[in-house]
Amino acid sequence: MRLSITSLLLVVVGWTITAQAQAPAAPPAQAPAPAALDVEAVKKSCDKGNAADCLTLAAAYQSGEGAPRDAGKASGFYKKACDGGQAKGCFEQAAIYVAGQGGSKDVNKAITLFQRACDLKYAEACIRLAVLYSDGKDVPKDLGRAGTLLSQSCEGGIARACAMLGVMNRDGVGLAASVPGAAQLFQKACQGGDAEGCSEIGVATSEGRGVPRDPAKAAALFGKACDGGSMAGCYRLGLAHESGLGAPRDPAKAGALFKRACEGHEPGACHSLGLLTKTSVAPADVARAATLFKESCDGRFGRGCYELATAYFSGRGVARDYSQAGMLYRAACNNGDFRGCTSLGVMYSSGAQMTPDPVRALKLFDEACGGGDIPGCARLASNVEQGIGAERDMARAMAAYKKACDGGSQPSCYKYAHHQRVGQHVPRDVVQAVQRMQTACDANVGDACLELALMYDNAEGVARDRQRALAYYKQGCTAGQEQACAKARYR
């Protein structure tokens, strides 16, 4: 699963907020108590203007180590530290305002303090401020400013900021898209020890985006990411071992990596583990597979939603529920698996599982085709040609048939070639039409074989060749075309 700026934000928020919002765990019973801090001496030093001692005292009151835990006093001493030029004091006081510790939450004050800490070259403050502007929940969304702050933070040595900035460069979010620039930032993040950065530069290397394609190097980067705790890296390494692309093919190792990553809430890994469970484990545990697909879908991984929808549609691993299947097909499409729109369109088109709605079905096929699902394009073309769900529009139908054909749908190739041969709705090109029909016929599209046979039998656009015609009649008959069978029988 390719990381988005949102998923990286979640990691950052967890990294920087959890420590503020949760009380630290109690030390083990056998651990010695921390040495008591001379609170009075440190306080006197703080009162005399020693900002570093104010910071020490604030940390003690916040953690309860060396002084009684007191969020209010911690905030007060962080303020003194900040006023004395201690960037970390500004940062920690801002974090307290965000979490609402020691008083009410005040995001505006937090922003001012994060900005001051960022101006004092405290890189973590820049990234926290970028999180707020990227998220847009507590302040107006400002991706341009977030990008500037992440750049400052990345230059300040925060590797995760480089990874986040890389995602923005890759996706063109808040700034101009730059695939080479993204790759450089992911590389910098990885070199700085950020595991997600290693996973992302691994993806770029496996696909040749911004860097030379090198599956073996990509697998090594995924290994580094996985070792560093990136579940996306573990998932990608599992895919490499599953396919043998860049790493030795090892289904057992792939399964172990998928399991680890799924347990770490990587939705793509839950999907892959579900497929292994459904198809490769003996006996196949379809109920367990459905549970894994649900985990994947809950993580907004479209293919997981699609597999779960199919389980509900067929009743394999879960009780058959067409309504649930329909909702999950919609979720699959929403999350990038456009097969979901095609399957939901088929349900509305057939009317076997829900009230027929040809208009809605056509819209779903159109959405699926727009997303690159070839069966969706084929169904869109057929419905538009027949005027099902909308007025007949042959130009639109031909465009959809052409797209489906280019994507490998041989029945669509035949349909397009049929019109191309006679110059109906598309420019006439007999040579190309024959080539398309031959390919479709070889793929067992019986109608293509029959039309070719008739062309050679009757010298329609090609030289008469009765022997070739007979061969095409027989090929069409083998593909199940009854008219071709009749023609072949009486030759």
Secondary structure as GFF3:
##gff-version 3
##sequence-region A 1 491
A	DSSP	alpha_helix	5	21	.	.	.	ID=ss1
A	DSSP	alpha_helix	39	47	.	.	.	ID=ss2
A	DSSP	alpha_helix	51	63	.	.	.	ID=ss3
A	DSSP	alpha_helix	71	83	.	.	.	ID=ss4
A	DSSP	alpha_helix	87	99	.	.	.	ID=ss5
A	DSSP	alpha_helix	107	119	.	.	.	ID=ss6
A	DSSP	alpha_helix	123	135	.	.	.	ID=ss7
A	DSSP	alpha_helix	143	155	.	.	.	ID=ss8
A	DSSP	alpha_helix	159	171	.	.	.	ID=ss9
A	DSSP	alpha_helix	179	191	.	.	.	ID=ss10
A	DSSP	alpha_helix	195	207	.	.	.	ID=ss11
A	DSSP	alpha_helix	215	227	.	.	.	ID=ss12
A	DSSP	alpha_helix	231	243	.	.	.	ID=ss13
A	DSSP	alpha_helix	251	263	.	.	.	ID=ss14
A	DSSP	alpha_helix	267	279	.	.	.	ID=ss15
A	DSSP	alpha_helix	286	298	.	.	.	ID=ss16
A	DSSP	alpha_helix	302	314	.	.	.	ID=ss17
A	DSSP	alpha_helix	322	334	.	.	.	ID=ss18
A	DSSP	alpha_helix	339	350	.	.	.	ID=ss19
A	DSSP	alpha_helix	358	370	.	.	.	ID=ss20
A	DSSP	alpha_helix	374	386	.	.	.	ID=ss21
A	DSSP	alpha_helix	394	406	.	.	.	ID=ss22
A	DSSP	alpha_helix	410	422	.	.	.	ID=ss23
A	DSSP	alpha_helix	430	442	.	.	.	ID=ss24
A	DSSP	alpha_helix	446	458	.	.	.	ID=ss25
A	DSSP	alpha_helix	466	478	.	.	.	ID=ss26
A	DSSP	alpha_helix	482	489	.	.	.	ID=ss27
###
